[in-house]
Amino acid sequence: MSRIIEPGPEFGQLFRDFEHSAFRLETRDHYKSANESEALRQFVAGEPVEMGWFQNWLTMIQQASAEGRRFMRVRVVTVPLTDYSRFGVFCSKYTNDAGEDIRYLTRQAAAGLPDYDYWLFDSSKLVRMRFDDDENFLGGELIEDPAVIVQHNYWRDAAWHRAVRRDDFATE
């Protein structure tokens, strides 16, 4: 059993309602997001990057961390890194400083993991992310099948075990 959650308030509520942990597996080498496009352009051009677009996310992470709730993420990346992945490493310094634990896993080391993105909230609520062919976010599929959720918990643990901390990855 599953249902689609469109981008917007209902999807955003998932990040305010979880009690203990929010984990994301990211598997794409590029994401298209209008709110970060100018910052990405600045980064690729070697210009100073204006980070105001990111403040709401950072504030939410800081608040969750202060309440004892954890944001965790594993990014599967192709080496050499794409410009977007390099931008992600740059941005993850800010999110890690805010309290999110972002780690990196090379695509080769990710064998056996899914080739799609998902969020897992409190180890019990699974949202498989949906994108179009141009990398635009379309929303998520809320999956309620307990066996599928258990499998995604296993994949979370496997990814976390193999992944490298952001600061270690950034210096490699």
Buried (B, 14 or more C-beta within 10 A) or exposed (E): EBEEBEEEEEBEEBBEEBEEBBBBBBBBBEBBEEEBEEBBEBBEEEEEBEBEBBEEBBEBBBEBBEEEBBBBBBBBBEEEBBEBBBBBBBBBEBBBEBBBBBBBBBBEBBEEBBEEBBBBBEBBBBBBBBBEEEEEBEBBBBBEEEEBBEEBBEBBEBBBEBBBEBEEBBEE
